[in-house]
Amino acid sequence: MKIGLRTIKTAIGAALAIFIADYLKLDYAVSAGVITILSVQNTKKKSITLAGQRFLSTALAIAIAIFFFLIIGFNPVSFGLYLLIFIPIASKLQLTDGIVVSSVLVTHLLIEESASFHWVLNCFLLMFVGVGTAIVLNLYMPSSEKKLKELQLMIEKDMKLVLLDFSKALKHVTEPHQLDASLQELNGTVLKAEKLAMEQFNNRLFDQSYYYIKYFDMRKMQLYVLKQIKVDITLCQLPTEQNKKLAEIFVATAESLHEDNPVIELLEEIKALFDYFRNSPLPTTRPEFENRAMLFQMLNDFNYFIEIKKVFYEEFRTERQLAQGE
C-alpha cells in the first residue's frame, strides 16, 4: 500500500495541531487535529480558500447558535434549530465546507452550557490552529513540471500515431475501426494532463503561468477534431488519388507536431491541396462524388485542426518561453 504525500502531511499536521492547541492550553485540543485533517487539500489555493470559508462559517455558526442558546437554553432543541437555520444560510453563501467543522465547535458551547467570551475565543483559536497548521504544511508542494513535460511529449507521440493511422486508413492499409484504440489512449492522456496542469497552477501562488493549461486545452480541441475526422474516414471507401494526397498531409503533420512548430508550412500545404481538389476532374459516379465530399470535409476539419495550433502558438509563445525558463 502506497502512502501519499497528502496522507503524510495529514498525519503530521493533526498531531502537530493537537500539540499546539494543548500547548496554548485550549480546551478540546483534539478538535484542532480534526480540523487539520479536514483542511489539508491537494493544492495551496484550495487550502487557503477553504480556510477563509471555515472562518466565515464559524463566525456565522456561533452567532446563530448563541442566539438560540440564550433564548431557548443549552439543549438539543436549540442545537436542532441552530442547524435548521445555519445549514441553508451556509449553503446559500457557499460555505458548505465549513458546516461540519463549525457545528463541532458549536457543540463545545452546548456541552459547557456557556456562550462566554472565553468559550467563543476558544472555538476561534481551535479553528485558527487547525487551518493554520494545514496551510503551513500545504506550502510544500512538489513541482509537477517534469511530469507535465512528459505528458506533453506523450500526447504529441499519441497524436502522431493517430495521424499515421489515419494515413494508413485512407490508403486502405488498415481498417478504420482500428483507429478507436489510439484515439482512446490519446483521450486518456489528455484528461490526465489537464488535471495535473490545473493542480500545478493552483499550487503556484505567485509567478503563475497559464501555459500548460492552455497547451493541453489546445490539444483537447484538436482531439475533438480528430474524432470527427475518424468518423469521416470510415465513409471513404474508394482508393482515389485524392485519398493519397490527404494521407500525405497527415504524415507530414505527424512528423511536425512539436510545440515549437508555427505550422505556417502545413497551412500552405493544406491550401495547395484545396487548390488540387478544386482543379481535379469532377467525379463521374455517385460513390466517387460521396468519397470526394468526405475528403473535402476532412480537409476542412484538418485545416481547423492546424489553425487551432497556429492560434495557440501565436498567443502563448511568450508563455512557453517563461514556462521553460528561457
C-alpha positions, -999 to 999 in steps of 0.1 A, spaced: 0 0 0 14 33 -11 13 62 14 8 95 -5 22 129 4 -12 142 15 -16 113 39 18 120 54 10 157 58 -24 150 73 -9 127 99 19 151 109 -5 181 108 -31 165 130 -6 156 157 11 190 154 -22 209 157 -32 190 188 2 196 203 0 234 196 -36 236 209 -26 218 241 5 240 245 -18 270 242 -40 254 269 -70 254 247 -100 233 257 -110 204 233 -75 205 218 -82 173 198 -107 193 177 -77 213 162 -63 180 149 -97 171 134 -99 205 117 -64 199 102 -74 166 89 -103 182 71 -83 211 59 -53 195 42 -60 198 5 -44 189 -28 -34 224 -37 -22 256 -19 -50 277 -33 -77 253 -22 -63 252 14 -62 290 17 -97 293 1 -111 267 25 -95 284 55 -113 316 47 -146 298 42 -143 280 75 -136 311 95 -166 328 80 -188 297 86 -175 295 122 -185 332 129 -219 326 113 -225 294 132 -215 308 166 -237 338 161 -267 317 152 -261 292 179 -257 318 207 -290 334 196 -309 301 202 -289 291 233 -296 324 250 -333 324 241 -342 287 245 -313 274 265 -284 250 261 -304 219 250 -309 196 220 -338 217 207 -317 248 205 -290 229 186 -316 214 162 -330 249 155 -294 262 150 -288 236 123 -322 243 107 -312 279 102 -274 276 98 -272 249 71 -294 267 45 -277 301 51 -242 285 48 -252 267 16 -266 299 2 -233 317 10 -213 288 -5 -198 279 29 -208 243 29 -173 230 35 -174 246 70 -208 232 81 -195 201 99 -164 218 115 -183 248 127 -211 226 141 -185 206 161 -172 238 176 -207 249 185 -212 216 204 -184 229 227 -207 258 238 -236 233 242 -215 210 264 -202 238 285 -236 255 286 -219 288 282 -216 315 255 -190 335 273 -161 353 256 -137 325 268 -155 297 250 -162 317 219 -125 327 217 -115 290 223 -136 280 193 -119 305 170 -84 297 183 -90 260 176 -101 269 141 -70 291 137 -46 264 149 -63 237 128 -65 255 94 -32 274 101 -13 241 105 -29 227 73 -19 258 53 17 257 66 21 221 57 5 227 23 31 253 15 53 224 4 40 210 -29 65 192 -52 66 207 -87 48 188 -114 69 205 -142 88 173 -151 56 152 -152 38 178 -173 66 178 -198 65 140 -200 27 141 -206 32 168 -232 56 145 -251 33 116 -247 4 135 -262 24 145 -292 36 109 -296 0 95 -293 -13 122 -317 14 113 -342 3 77 -341 -33 87 -346 -24 107 -377 -3 79 -391 -32 55 -386 -54 80 -404 -30 80 -433 -30 42 -434 -68 41 -433 -70 65 -463 -47 42 -482 -67 12 -470 -37 -3 -453 -56 -6 -420 -93 -9 -411 -110 23 -399 -123 6 -368 -88 0 -356 -84 38 -350 -105 37 -319 -78 23 -296 -53 50 -304 -79 78 -300 -90 64 -267 -54 63 -254 -48 99 -266 -81 109 -248 -70 94 -215 -36 111 -217 -51 145 -224 -76 142 -195 -48 132 -171 -26 161 -183 -54 186 -179 -60 176 -143 -23 178 -134 -19 212 -152 -47 227 -131 -32 213 -99 2 228 -108 -15 261 -115 -33 261 -81 -1 253 -63 17 284 -75 5 314 -55 30 337 -73 46 337 -108 16 318 -122 16 306 -158 -13 295 -179 9 279 -205 3 242 -197 -34 247 -191 -37 264 -225 -15 239 -242 -35 209 -230 -67 227 -238 -54 232 -273 -46 195 -277 -81 187 -263 -97 208 -290 -76 191 -316 -86 157 -303 -123 166 -309 -114 174 -345 -96 141 -349 -126 122 -336 -147 138 -363 -122 131 -390 -121 94 -378 -159 93 -384 -155 107 -420 -126 82 -428 -150 53 -422 -171 67 -451 -142 69 -476 -143 36 -494 -126 44 -527 -88 43 -532 -85 76 -551 -56 99 -558 -71 125 -535 -71 99 -507 -33 96 -512 -28 134 -512 -47 138 -479 -28 109 -464 5 126 -472 -7 157 -453 -15 135 -423 20 120 -424 37 155 -428 18 168 -398 26 137 -377 63 144 -382 60 181 -371 36 181 -341 60 196 -316 50 227 -297 76 249 -314 61 245 -349 43 276 -360 25 254 -387 28 280 -414 42 255 -439 14 230 -431 -12 256 -437 4 263 -471 3 226 -479 -33 224 -470 -41 255 -491 -23 238 -521 -43 206 -515 -76 227 -516 -65 240 -549 -57 205 -561 -91 193 -551 -108 222 -569 -89 216 -601 -93 178 -602 -117 163 -627 -152 161 -613 -164 127 -600 -184 107 -626 -203 83 -603 -222 87 -571 -197 67 -549 -169 89 -563 -189 121 -555 -196 109 -520 -160 99 -515 -148 133 -527 -172 151 -505 -160 133 -474 -124 140 -483 -132 177 -488 -149 177 -454 -119 161 -438 -96 186 -453 -118 214 -439 -117 198 -405 -80 193 -407 -74 229 -417 -92 238 -385 -70 213 -366 -39 232 -378 -55 266 -372 -60 257 -335 -23 251 -331 -15 283 -350 -36 304 -327 -20 288 -296 15 293 -309 10 330 -317 -8 337 -284 13 317 -260 48 316 -273 59 341 -247 42 319 -220 60 289 -234 94 307 -230 86 316 -194 74 281 -186 107 267 -199 128 294 -182 141 307 -215 
